[in-house]
Amino acid sequence: MEALAALVIGSLVASGVYLLLRGRTFSVVLGLSLLSYAVNLFLFFTGRLTTGAPPLIGSGSDIMADPLPQALVLTAIVIGFGMTAYLVILALRARGELGSDHVDGEREEDAP
């Protein structure tokens, strides 16, 4: 289970970094979204990776649920949604003013 989780998180990070290095703003937004999904999965998997067992801490009568991974993931989802909305609006404004969706502002006919 740990190997599968590491493979999924690694592929999301690799895809996100690849898209971040592209020259278009939409690719950058998608890359940042994939990176935030990878971070969310990583935070969620820090809680517990065993199957069939509840995410509990302690033993005996001192058993309690571990709320930290769930709280971190919910916070990261909200922050990621706000960041994505801001980047989409920023990309649309740049496209409207510059007439191009390249990150550096070049037009298609100006690019080498």
ABEGO torsion letter per residue (X at the ends): XAAAAAAAAAAAAAAAAAAAABABAAAAAAAAAAAAAAAAAAAAAAABABBGBBBBBEBEAABBBBAAAAAAAAAAAAAAAAAAAAAAAAAAAAAAAAGBABAAGBBAAABX
